[in-house]
Amino acid sequence: MDIQQILVYASLALAVGFLVKKFFWKKRVKKSKPCGDDCACH
């Protein structure tokens, strides 16, 4: 493989990983609050 192809695939993998992290992991983090959504603990 050419070095240019390796860089293109690496940047594509980083972009896809960023989008997955931004749109799918955000829901899991919100559910992990210790007291729920409507509690005056913050």
N, C-alpha and C positions, 0 to 999 in steps of 0.2 A: 504493500500500500504506500501511497504517496503521503508525505508529511501534511500536505494541504487537506487531504481527505480525513486524516486523523483529527486535525484541528476542527474541521467542519462537524464531524460526528461528535466530538467532545463538547463543542458549543451547543449543538442540538440537544444532547443529553442533559446539559446543565439547564437549558431553557425549559425542557419538558419537566425536569425535576423541580424547578422553581414554580412552575404553574401547578403541578400536583400538590406541592407543599402549600401554596397560597390558597387554593380553592378547596382542597379536601381535608387537610389537617386542621384547618381553622375551626371546623365544627367539633372536632374531638376536644380541642383545648377549651372551648366554651362550656362543655359538659362537665369538666373536671373541677368546677368551683366547689369548695367544701360546704358552702351554706345555701346553694341554689341561686336563682336569679333575683328574687325579690326579698332580700333580707337586709338590712342596713349595716352590713358588716364591713363596708369599705368606705 
